[in-house]
Amino acid sequence: MLRVARLATEVMAPWVWVLTLPLAVAWSATAHRPLPALGWGLLIAVTGSLLPMALIVRGAKQGKWDGHHVTNRAGRRVPLLFAGVSLGLGFAGLLAGGAPAPLIALAASMLASLVVAVAITFGAKFKISLHAAVASAAVVVLTLTYGPWALLLTLLVAWVAWSRVRLRDHTTPEVLAGLLMGVVVGGGGYWALLTALS
């Protein structure tokens, strides 16, 4: 069972969701035009996922934190702040380039989620599960984008949530808090912003 849990933690990691979700939203937002979808999607994917993950992997190799999932709460400060700055630059690029509203709403909800995650992690000193938060937010966004069939992805959310507790990287309350934050801040924020921009 530990091997199955480790698999879930790796393949459903936040960086994987944040890499693929913008491309899926961009595909819909650009009326399935490959080049615009790729351009806008990659802008968010690179600044929200690849650049922060590169910093995390490098820091883990240098022993700055305890691995590429940064399971120790104190070690999350630099990765979260860097992710916010990087994604903020991507968001500015979206605004400057006149990106479609769904992509602006997505990047803004991701930034809001980062702010809330920082507040909870360091203000409340509570190690909320970012795996659970990002996965649940992504399913809400995909459901709003592609319809109720996307709710089948909640099976993946349950899998990764279980894995975080099974591996003892998080407690059950930390995972449940992550799920709630993802639905309310990530998913709900996306819906509210998209409604306001439409």
Secondary structure as GFF3:
##gff-version 3
##sequence-region A 1 198
A	DSSP	alpha_helix	2	11	.	.	.	ID=ss1
A	DSSP	alpha_helix	14	29	.	.	.	ID=ss2
A	DSSP	alpha_helix	34	45	.	.	.	ID=ss3
A	DSSP	pi_helix	46	50	.	.	.	ID=ss4
A	DSSP	alpha_helix	51	61	.	.	.	ID=ss5
A	DSSP	three_ten_helix	73	76	.	.	.	ID=ss6
A	DSSP	alpha_helix	77	97	.	.	.	ID=ss7
A	DSSP	alpha_helix	101	118	.	.	.	ID=ss8
A	DSSP	pi_helix	119	123	.	.	.	ID=ss9
A	DSSP	alpha_helix	130	146	.	.	.	ID=ss10
A	DSSP	three_ten_helix	148	153	.	.	.	ID=ss11
A	DSSP	alpha_helix	154	166	.	.	.	ID=ss12
A	DSSP	alpha_helix	172	181	.	.	.	ID=ss13
A	DSSP	pi_helix	182	187	.	.	.	ID=ss14
A	DSSP	alpha_helix	188	197	.	.	.	ID=ss15
###
